[in-house]
Amino acid sequence: MDFLNNIYFDNSVRDYCIVLGSILLMLILKRYLSRYIASLLFRVAHRIWKDIDKRSFTDLVVEPLEWFLLILIAVFAIDKLDFPVAWQYNIYGHSTNEILSKIGIGIIILSFTWLVLRMIDFIALVLEKKTAHEDKKSSGQLIVFFRDFLKVIFAIAGLLLLIKACFNQPVGNLLTSLSIVGAVLALALKESLENLIASFIIFFDKPFATGDVLRVNTVTGMVEKIGLRSTRIRTADKTLVTVPNKQMVDSVVDNWSMRTHRRAEIKLELAPNTSIDAATHCIAEIKKILSAKEEAILNSSVYLTEINKSGVLITLEYFTQGLTLDKFNQLKEEINIALKKMMEKNELTMAAATSSVTIINEPKQE
């Protein structure tokens, strides 16, 4: 056992064996240890969210937790060794021992930041599933928005912590410098900041949500995603239109999905020689057609609204429930076909398009 007392690079063989043994033991047990810690965290999370999936939790958390534990044990174990004097060099005023120590700390911070970002993904996943059961589209999109926003915040916090721990830079002075740089960037990126602020307005005011059908300016389609900078709309032609969030806030947005009723108006202009009895009978027949659709039509009206030299105008108007556009068009088609059959049966003719031509003969000048 005297071999274990031999000194190599300022450390005994026993010290090297202890460090390697600790790292190898952690390599063997990291999977089991990380799953055990993950199960403890899952129990805590399960008390808050009853319907969370354990497999989803472990898939997101176990891998970064494994690496964090392995790196933590490896850095602490290697730190117990004495740095060899033969390897001591100064690079830009910093010793190699100090540089390696800072690198180890930086790796720990990066692995811990990775673990925190995965935890944010898991919490967002749980909340998304909960809102999916409750059928809240706007809440689900809000969760995705804040998931990305929090990940950016924690990534920046991890970067600041890395700078503080590895480069000994005061975070306060750094934040002051960043605020000055941020003010300059804010002026340069004024439009991007306006879109970012507009995205917050959209999420809190909730004028529309993912899956709604909108008409904004000349764009009509279904909202696929509301991002930090823009909103993506899938049009009827299946093209994807990207609209800046500032424009979505400043423009008049017609949310078709929020309609409580749908309105249809049909104007029948009969020929001028149509008798009043025929027109009255036509109105009665139209009311029967609309009454036959009372399960879809909430209320309706039919009136003889105008008599002129072009013909007799009958206007019918009806309101339906908030049907989908496809079902609404089907209902209009059925009513139009019934009206056409009724007119053919009663031998009613539509007013023909008329035009007048005036000829003016000017007297000849002698």
Residue pairs with C-beta under 8 A, 6 or more apart in sequence:
3 13
4 12
4 13
4 14
4 17
5 12
5 13
5 14
6 12
6 13
8 16
9 84
9 86
9 87
10 82
10 83
10 84
10 85
11 81
11 82
11 84
15 80
15 81
16 81
18 77
18 80
19 77
19 78
19 80
19 81
22 73
22 74
22 77
23 70
23 73
23 74
23 77
26 33
26 69
26 70
26 73
26 74
27 70
30 66
30 69
30 70
31 62
31 66
33 69
34 62
34 65
34 66
34 69
35 58
35 62
37 65
37 69
38 57
38 58
38 61
38 62
38 65
39 54
39 58
41 57
41 61
42 52
42 54
42 57
42 58
45 52
45 57
45 122
45 126
46 52
46 54
49 126
49 130
51 129
51 130
51 133
52 126
52 129
53 129
56 122
56 125
57 122
60 118
60 119
60 121
60 122
60 125
61 115
61 118
61 119
61 122
63 118
64 111
64 114
64 115
64 118
65 115
67 111
67 114
68 108
68 111
68 112
68 114
68 115
71 107
71 108
71 111
72 108
72 111
75 104
75 105
75 107
75 108
78 104
79 101
79 104
83 96
83 97
83 100
87 96
87 97
88 95
88 96
88 97
89 95
89 96
90 96
91 99
102 165
102 166
102 167
103 166
105 165
105 166
106 162
106 165
106 166
109 158
109 161
109 162
109 165
109 166
110 158
110 162
112 158
113 154
113 155
113 157
113 158
116 154
116 158
117 151
117 154
117 155
120 147
120 150
120 151
120 154
121 147
121 151
123 147
124 143
124 144
124 146
124 147
127 143
128 140
128 143
128 144
131 139
131 140
131 143
132 140
137 209
137 210
137 211
137 212
138 203
138 206
138 209
138 210
140 210
141 203
141 209
141 210
141 226
142 203
145 199
145 203
145 226
145 228
148 228
149 228
160 171
160 174
160 175
163 169
163 171
163 174
164 170
164 171
164 174
186 193
191 244
191 246
192 229
194 246
195 228
195 229
195 230
195 244
195 245
195 246
196 228
196 229
196 245
198 244
198 245
198 246
198 248
198 249
199 226
199 227
199 228
199 229
199 245
201 245
201 249
202 208
202 226
202 231
202 245
202 248
202 249
203 226
207 253
207 255
208 214
208 223
208 253
208 255
208 257
208 258
209 223
209 226
210 223
210 224
210 225
210 226
211 222
211 223
211 257
212 222
212 223
212 255
212 256
212 257
212 258
213 220
213 221
213 222
213 223
213 255
213 256
213 257
213 325
214 220
214 221
214 222
214 223
214 233
214 253
214 254
214 255
214 256
214 257
215 253
215 254
215 256
216 233
216 243
216 247
216 248
216 251
216 252
216 253
216 254
217 247
217 251
219 233
219 235
219 241
219 243
220 235
220 236
221 233
221 234
221 235
221 236
221 241
222 233
222 234
223 231
223 232
223 233
224 232
224 233
224 234
224 240
225 231
225 232
226 245
227 245
228 245
229 244
229 245
230 242
230 243
230 244
230 245
231 242
231 243
231 245
231 248
232 240
232 241
232 242
232 243
233 240
233 241
233 242
233 243
234 240
234 241
235 241
256 325
259 322
260 321
260 322
261 298
261 319
261 320
261 321
261 322
262 319
262 320
262 321
262 322
262 323
262 328
263 317
263 318
263 319
264 317
264 318
264 319
264 320
264 328
264 332
264 335
265 315
265 316
265 317
266 315
266 316
266 317
266 335
266 336
266 339
267 313
267 314
267 315
268 282
268 286
268 313
268 314
268 315
268 316
268 339
268 343
268 350
269 310
269 311
269 312
269 313
269 314
269 350
269 351
270 278
270 279
270 282
270 311
270 312
270 313
270 314
270 348
270 349
270 350
270 351
271 311
271 312
271 348
271 349
271 350
271 351
271 352
272 309
272 310
272 311
272 312
272 351
274 311
274 312
274 348
274 349
278 346
278 348
279 304
279 312
279 314
281 346
282 314
282 342
282 343
282 346
282 348
283 302
283 303
283 304
283 314
285 342
285 346
286 302
286 314
286 316
286 339
286 342
287 300
287 302
289 335
289 338
289 339
289 342
290 297
290 300
290 302
290 316
290 318
290 335
292 338
293 331
293 334
293 335
296 320
296 321
296 323
296 331
297 318
297 319
297 320
297 331
298 318
298 319
298 320
298 321
299 318
299 319
300 316
300 317
300 318
300 319
301 316
301 317
301 318
302 314
302 315
302 316
302 317
303 314
303 315
304 312
304 313
304 314
305 313
305 314
305 315
306 312
306 313
307 313
310 351
310 354
311 350
311 351
312 351
318 335
320 328
320 331
323 331
342 348
343 349
343 350
